[in-house]
């Protein structure tokens, strides 16, 4: 009666469709990243990503989701996630997080990245690099001995360890913070599904990892505290203390042979090899 929400397990063919969606997302993010220069508007980035998704014959996951009005989210500086593209012009030194999702034949891919525009504060670069590193550490933790780790909690443990190991000197002597209000999630025939994927330690070890699970791993890290607020647009999430934030995300498939990163062009091979993990290609 009081069990966990049911987790959707994908067939190999369904995972291959998610891989197609993931590669569309990768292309859209690459195009939006290239367009993210001082003077460009966040709406410019949205238009670029929308064109890539349309040209691929895919659909955007975000547009119309609970009435969200754009194809991507672009969150700048103290904005953590869900920033709505607009006429806002990017400025030198801005921290820019771009989140994108796409649908192929009913199956979703979801990924995000953070970049720091030229004239960057080194502490902002350290923040973006730490968040990316924490994401990859969390992904690597899903694999064990050529197969899968035991419980989902390994992701949050790995992310928290990465943040705890970061030198606070790189952040002006202040420890980096992990956002707790927003977490990763299952993904598949819907963009957000069970289970929640925490980015921090918790007493609950989470569900057992099983082949067919697909998960979006997405730490959000700040240069200050973990508390957040939502702006009057009912979408944009900002840090409560005004500190800058970064967001990285990849969608990952778990299968009989191990793991494959659906939204990374190389399946995550390079980053995971550096962590002692060999990816297991699909099919």
C-alpha positions, 0 to 999 in steps of 0.5 A: 500500500505504501510502496514507491511510485512505479518506475517505467522500465524501457525496452531496448527499442524504446531506449534507442528512441530516447537515444535519438531524442538525446542526440537532438537535444545535444545538437540543440544545446551545442547550437544554443551554446555557440549563440550565447555571446555578449549582446545576444538575447536569451530569446535568440538562444531559444530560436536557435534551439527551436530551429535545430529541434524542428529541422530534426523532425522532433518536438520540444519537450518544454514548450507548452509543458504546464503552459511554459512559453518557450523551447528552452530554459535560459537561466542567468547568474542567480537564476538556477533553473526555468528562466524564460527566454526574453529580450534580455541581452547577455553581458560579459561575465554572465553565468548562463545555464541552458536546459533543453528537452526534445521528443522523438516518437513520444520519447524524451531526452533532457540535458543542460549545461552552464557556460560563463561568458568572456571576462569571467570571474574565476570563481564563476568558472570554478562553479560551472566546472564543479557542477559539471564534475559533480554531474559526471561523478553522479553518473559514474556512481550508477555503474559498478563492476561492469554492471549497475550499482545497487541503489539510486542513493549513490548519485546523491552521495557522489554529488555531495562528495564532489562538492565537499571536496571542492576548495572553498578558496576557489569561491572566495573562501565560501563553501559551495552549496547544493540546491535541494528544492530541485532534483533529477528525475526519471525520464522516458514516455514523459519528461518527468517521471519517478524516481526523484534523483537527489543531489545530496545524501539522504537516509532513504537509499532509494529504489534498486537500480534495474536495467530499463531505468532511464534517469536525468542526473542534474545537480544545481550548485551555487556560490552560496546557500541552497535556498531558492525562491520563485519569481513572479513569473511562476517559473524562474527559480533564483537563489534566495541569497543572490549568489550565482548558480550553475546547472548541468544535466544528462539523461542516462540509460541503465541496461544489462551491460551497464550505462550509456549517456543518451544526451552525450554524443559519445555516450559519456565514454570520455568522461566516464573512462576518466572515472574508471567506468567503461560505457556499455553501448546500446543494442 
